[in-house]
Amino acid sequence: MPASADGAAGANGGAGDDGPDGDRDARLADIGRRLFAGQADFVKGAVSLDTLPPPDRPEIAFAGRSNVGKSSLLNALTGRKALARTSNTPGRTQELNYFRLGDGMDLPLYVVDLPGYGYARVERKQVERWTRLVKTYLRGRPSLRRVMLLIDARHGLKANDREIMTMLDEAAVNYQLVLTKMDKLKVSERAAIAARVAAQAAGHVACHPVILPTSSEKDWGLGDLKADIAGLLA
């Protein structure tokens, strides 16, 4: 995370800029930048597994509690104001929304915006239907490379986050925690929340060890997230 994030970067560690690792980091950063700066198109919103697009390119899924800032993060990553819908109403994203990136590059990609969980205002049967769809997708999509599991930095891991993490562990689905809204924290709180979440996640076998602190509003950590995604495709 950039120095402007004030203290949050230390939770990630990371290689220096010199030597082979530094060269690879710079290459992946450039690939990630070009991937998300290029064309990004909405493909479809899938409401069942038989309506998913063909698994003809790698997929990165974004998941998280309602109001975690998922749509804002997707819009910030692609530099668009309305690629993904944003709303103050929990549960508005009711489908598996597919976006196509990287056409014309060697590393085409689907970004999948999953329905938010933890939505208290949505009718229970609808919640159960979405939950079954998401769990079945996560367990059985062969082209899924990683789930980016978004965690609101102001609140840390909650019970429903842990439930999803356990399910992903059991299904052997690789996932990575992305802290959102880091700019809403005091400078003195940022490194502490990143360290606490990392410690809580340490026992989850399918969780990637690097926690990514981000802010859609301030553009913090977006380059690191793009580079990590590029690394999964390279």
C-alpha positions as semicolon CSV with decimal commas, in nm:
position;residue;x (nm);y (nm);z (nm)
1;M;0,000;0,000;0,000
2;P;0,133;0,344;-0,078
3;A;0,295;0,558;0,184
4;S;-0,013;0,780;0,192
5;A;-0,200;0,494;0,360
6;D;0,010;0,565;0,669
7;G;0,122;0,247;0,833
8;A;-0,103;-0,011;0,668
9;A;0,161;-0,127;0,421
10;G;0,366;-0,300;0,689
11;A;0,111;-0,579;0,721
12;N;0,194;-0,705;0,375
13;G;0,572;-0,714;0,369
14;G;0,667;-0,765;0,004
15;A;0,975;-0,782;-0,212
16;G;1,202;-0,491;-0,282
17;D;1,247;-0,326;-0,618
18;D;1,590;-0,477;-0,690
19;G;1,669;-0,819;-0,832
20;P;1,450;-1,081;-1,003
21;D;1,160;-1,043;-0,759
22;G;1,156;-0,668;-0,813
23;D;1,158;-0,715;-1,190
24;R;0,867;-0,960;-1,168
25;D;0,673;-0,725;-0,939
26;A;0,720;-0,439;-1,185
27;R;0,613;-0,657;-1,477
28;L;0,297;-0,776;-1,298
29;A;0,216;-0,421;-1,190
30;D;0,234;-0,310;-1,553
31;I;0,022;-0,602;-1,674
32;G;-0,237;-0,535;-1,403
33;R;-0,249;-0,166;-1,488
34;R;-0,304;-0,235;-1,859
35;L;-0,557;-0,510;-1,789
36;F;-0,784;-0,285;-1,582
37;A;-0,724;0,028;-1,793
38;G;-0,849;-0,144;-2,106
39;Q;-1,197;-0,230;-2,223
40;A;-1,431;-0,361;-1,953
41;D;-1,773;-0,483;-2,061
42;F;-2,071;-0,617;-1,872
43;V;-2,148;-0,965;-2,004
44;K;-2,455;-1,081;-1,813
45;G;-2,613;-1,130;-1,475
46;A;-2,652;-1,501;-1,404
47;V;-2,931;-1,620;-1,175
48;S;-2,853;-1,992;-1,205
49;L;-2,556;-2,211;-1,289
50;D;-2,695;-2,302;-1,630
51;T;-2,695;-1,934;-1,729
52;L;-2,324;-1,878;-1,652
53;P;-2,099;-1,786;-1,946
54;P;-1,877;-2,066;-2,081
55;P;-1,565;-2,112;-1,863
56;D;-1,343;-2,003;-2,151
57;R;-1,119;-1,765;-1,953
58;P;-0,997;-1,736;-1,594
59;E;-1,233;-1,582;-1,340
60;I;-1,166;-1,369;-1,033
61;A;-1,468;-1,336;-0,804
62;F;-1,530;-1,049;-0,563
63;A;-1,733;-1,132;-0,254
64;G;-1,819;-0,958;0,071
65;R;-2,089;-0,839;0,306
66;S;-2,346;-0,597;0,175
67;N;-2,220;-0,238;0,193
68;V;-1,858;-0,352;0,218
69;G;-1,776;-0,130;-0,081
70;K;-1,752;-0,402;-0,345
71;S;-1,910;-0,206;-0,630
72;S;-1,705;0,101;-0,544
73;L;-1,386;-0,106;-0,551
74;L;-1,470;-0,261;-0,891
75;N;-1,546;0,084;-1,031
76;A;-1,220;0,223;-0,891
77;L;-1,014;-0,068;-1,027
78;T;-1,143;-0,011;-1,379
79;G;-1,148;0,368;-1,357
80;R;-1,519;0,380;-1,431
81;K;-1,798;0,546;-1,239
82;A;-2,070;0,293;-1,307
83;L;-1,923;-0,039;-1,421
84;A;-2,075;-0,200;-1,114
85;R;-2,383;-0,065;-0,944
86;T;-2,349;0,106;-0,607
87;S;-2,634;0,133;-0,362
88;N;-2,709;0,205;0,000
89;T;-2,973;-0,068;-0,009
90;P;-2,835;-0,406;0,109
91;G;-2,891;-0,693;-0,134
92;R;-2,928;-0,488;-0,451
93;T;-2,676;-0,703;-0,638
94;Q;-2,890;-1,016;-0,673
95;E;-2,707;-1,198;-0,951
96;L;-2,361;-1,325;-1,038
97;N;-2,260;-1,027;-1,252
98;Y;-1,995;-1,103;-1,514
99;F;-1,758;-0,844;-1,661
100;R;-1,512;-0,917;-1,944
101;L;-1,164;-0,764;-1,929
102;G;-0,844;-0,805;-2,127
103;D;-0,985;-0,857;-2,476
104;G;-0,694;-0,807;-2,715
105;M;-0,441;-0,901;-2,446
106;D;-0,279;-1,239;-2,382
107;L;-0,452;-1,257;-2,042
108;P;-0,830;-1,222;-2,085
109;L;-1,032;-1,232;-1,765
110;Y;-1,381;-1,250;-1,622
111;V;-1,444;-1,046;-1,309
112;V;-1,744;-1,182;-1,121
113;D;-1,935;-0,958;-0,880
114;L;-2,106;-1,193;-0,633
115;P;-2,420;-1,103;-0,436
116;G;-2,341;-0,950;-0,099
117;Y;-2,418;-1,148;0,214
118;G;-2,545;-1,038;0,552
119;Y;-2,837;-0,844;0,409
120;A;-3,093;-0,819;0,690
121;R;-3,362;-0,637;0,490
122;V;-3,406;-0,898;0,217
123;E;-3,673;-1,166;0,229
124;R;-3,538;-1,495;0,372
125;K;-3,628;-1,723;0,080
126;Q;-3,449;-1,487;-0,158
127;V;-3,142;-1,489;0,066
128;E;-3,140;-1,868;0,078
129;R;-3,170;-1,890;-0,302
130;W;-2,877;-1,649;-0,356
131;T;-2,672;-1,828;-0,093
132;R;-2,721;-2,168;-0,259
133;L;-2,629;-2,021;-0,598
134;V;-2,311;-1,857;-0,469
135;K;-2,197;-2,163;-0,272
136;T;-2,257;-2,395;-0,568
137;Y;-2,069;-2,157;-0,797
138;L;-1,773;-2,128;-0,560
139;R;-1,745;-2,503;-0,517
140;G;-1,781;-2,604;-0,878
141;R;-1,651;-2,339;-1,121
142;P;-1,336;-2,484;-1,282
143;S;-1,216;-2,152;-1,425
144;L;-1,226;-1,971;-1,088
145;R;-0,870;-1,873;-0,994
146;R;-0,933;-1,683;-0,670
147;V;-1,202;-1,519;-0,461
148;M;-1,122;-1,170;-0,338
149;L;-1,308;-1,160;-0,006
150;L;-1,369;-0,799;0,093
151;I;-1,368;-0,704;0,461
152;D;-1,473;-0,363;0,590
153;A;-1,166;-0,236;0,777
154;R;-1,385;-0,047;1,021
155;H;-1,541;-0,369;1,149
156;G;-1,289;-0,646;1,080
157;L;-1,398;-1,009;1,045
158;K;-1,756;-1,080;1,142
159;A;-1,934;-1,412;1,195
160;N;-2,070;-1,430;0,841
161;D;-1,722;-1,357;0,700
162;R;-1,584;-1,647;0,900
163;E;-1,865;-1,871;0,774
164;I;-1,773;-1,794;0,413
165;M;-1,404;-1,846;0,489
166;T;-1,475;-2,186;0,643
167;M;-1,685;-2,285;0,344
168;L;-1,406;-2,180;0,106
169;D;-1,152;-2,375;0,314
170;E;-1,367;-2,689;0,299
171;A;-1,418;-2,650;-0,076
172;A;-1,043;-2,585;-0,129
173;V;-1,120;-2,255;-0,306
174;N;-0,826;-2,015;-0,298
175;Y;-0,919;-1,675;-0,156
176;Q;-0,754;-1,353;-0,044
177;L;-0,874;-1,095;0,207
178;V;-0,903;-0,736;0,087
179;L;-0,959;-0,468;0,349
180;T;-1,183;-0,188;0,219
181;K;-1,240;0,169;0,342
182;M;-0,899;0,200;0,506
183;D;-0,924;0,578;0,469
184;K;-1,213;0,576;0,719
185;L;-0,976;0,467;0,996
186;K;-0,745;0,685;1,200
187;V;-0,379;0,662;1,103
188;S;-0,302;0,490;1,434
189;E;-0,564;0,219;1,368
190;R;-0,466;0,105;1,019
191;A;-0,169;-0,122;1,087
192;A;-0,344;-0,270;1,392
193;I;-0,657;-0,377;1,205
194;A;-0,452;-0,528;0,921
195;A;-0,242;-0,723;1,170
196;R;-0,547;-0,841;1,366
197;V;-0,727;-0,967;1,055
198;A;-0,410;-1,142;0,936
199;A;-0,377;-1,318;1,272
200;Q;-0,742;-1,427;1,267
201;A;-0,707;-1,560;0,913
202;A;-0,387;-1,753;0,982
203;G;-0,566;-2,081;1,060
204;H;-0,769;-2,083;0,738
205;V;-0,596;-2,321;0,500
206;A;-0,726;-2,179;0,170
207;C;-0,663;-1,816;0,262
208;H;-0,376;-1,640;0,085
209;P;-0,134;-1,506;0,349
210;V;-0,111;-1,152;0,209
211;I;-0,382;-0,912;0,326
212;L;-0,446;-0,621;0,088
213;P;-0,550;-0,290;0,250
214;T;-0,739;-0,064;0,007
215;S;-0,941;0,252;-0,027
216;S;-1,155;0,306;-0,336
217;E;-1,197;0,672;-0,249
218;K;-0,823;0,739;-0,211
219;D;-0,700;0,478;-0,464
220;W;-0,491;0,311;-0,193
221;G;-0,374;-0,043;-0,265
222;L;-0,541;-0,071;-0,605
223;G;-0,211;-0,122;-0,788
224;D;-0,119;-0,407;-0,553
225;L;-0,456;-0,572;-0,609
226;K;-0,425;-0,541;-0,987
227;A;-0,073;-0,687;-0,976
228;D;-0,187;-0,982;-0,763
229;I;-0,463;-1,057;-1,012
230;A;-0,216;-1,031;-1,300
231;G;0,005;-1,280;-1,119
232;L;-0,277;-1,533;-1,113
233;L;-0,315;-1,509;-1,490
234;A;0,051;-1,494;-1,596
